[in-house]
Amino acid sequence: MEKLIPFTVNDLAKVTNHRSGEIKFGEKMIVIPKGVDKISFLKDSEAKYVLLGIPEDIGVRANFGRPGAASAWESAIKSIANIQHNRFSKGSQIIVLGQINVLEEMRDVENLDFNDIDDRSKLSQLVEKIDKEVSHIIFTIVKAGKIPIIIGGGHNNAYGNIKGSALAKGKPINAINFDAHSDFRILEGRHSGNGFSYAYEEGFLKKYFIFGLHENYTSKSVLDIIKKLEDRVRYNTYDSVNIRKEKDFSREMALALEFIRTDSFGIEIDLDAIPNIASSAMTISGFSVEELRQFISFFGQHRNATYIHICEGAPDLADSPNNNLIGKLIGYLVTDFIKANNEKNII
C-alpha cells in the first residue's frame, strides 16, 4: 500500500471537536500506529470496518462531468469523527486507514481539457493508474476479512472496488448501484461512466443491478446492451417507482436483493441520485435522503454485503453555507450501513 497516506492519531485529533460529557467517534476510531505492519494490524484487529478516502475527480473530468468530488473525503471524515459514540453506533468498530495518494495525478489534470481528444486520452490513462491503486488496497482490506467503506472520487472507482473484492474472494462478485445513471457505457477509455462495464467485460463483475435509473438520461444504446444481458444485468427506473407508481420501492429492493444475494456484492451509492446534492451531475428530481438511507439499511444487513462506496458528492460545488452538509449526509449513510451490518441484524 505504497500509495496510501495513513490517517494518524494527530489527524483524528484535528477533526474531532471534543466536548465535556460526550464521546465522539473521533475519540474511539482506530488508526494503524506508525511503523506497524498494516496488513497484520488489519487481520488482527477486532474492528470490522475500514474507512478509505479517494480524493480525486479525474474519472469525472474524463466523463465530461464537473470536478469537485475530490473534496468529499475531507468533508466526510470531519463529520464522521464528530458522530456520537453510543449504544446505537460505536466508533471503535472502525479503522480509519487513510486516503489514496492522488496528489500527483490531480496536479497532472489541472491543465487538461476533456474536449481535446489527446487530453481525454491522458485523463483515461490517469484513471487506469488510480484503478490499480484502488483495486490493490481494496484487495488487501477484503483479504484481511474486513469490510471497506470507501468515500469519495467518481464512479470510475467502482471498477477498482469490484476488481479488488473479486480478487480477494477468488471469484467474480455482484453489485447493486443506487444511481441515476447506469455507468455501463461503452469501453472507450476509462472514466466515471464505464466502471461497471469494464469490470463486467474483464470478468470481475458477475451480476449487476442498477436501482433508480433516470429514463431521460439513459441512452438507447445502453438500454439495448442491458436487454441483451438481462440474465446478468438488470435495472429499474426512478420514474416507474416514484413518478408513475407502477412499482413499489420496498418490493423493488426485495427483487434486487434476490437477484444479487447468492454471491458477495458491493453496494455503490452515487449521490447525484439525490435532488440538489452538489455533484458532478446534479439532479432536481430523484429519490429522497430517507429512501437512500432505507436502501443502505436494507442491503447492508445481508451477510454477503462486501463493501460500500459513497461517491460523486462534491462539497466544493455547494453554496458556502451548505458545503458541510454533504459530509454530514455521508456520515449518516456510513452509520446506517454499520448499524444494519451489525452481527445481530445480519440475514
Secondary structure, DSSP 8 states (H G I E B T S, - for coil): -TTEEE--HHHHHHH----TT--BHHHH-B---TTS-HHHHHHH-S--EEEEE----HHHHHTT--S-GGGHHHHHHHHHHTSB-SSS--GGGEEEEEEE--HHHHHHTTT--TTSHHHHHHHHHHHHHHHHHHHHHHHHHHHTT-EEEEE-S-TTHHHHHHHHHHHHHTS-EEEEEE-SS------SS--TTSHHHHHHHTTSEEEEEEEEE-GGGS-HHHHHHHHHTTTTEEEEEHIIIIIS--S-HHHHHHHHHHHHTTS-EEEEEEGGGSTT--BTT--SSS--HHHHHHHHHHHHTSTTEEEEEEE-B-GGGS-GGGTTHHHHHHHHHHHHHHHHHSGGG--
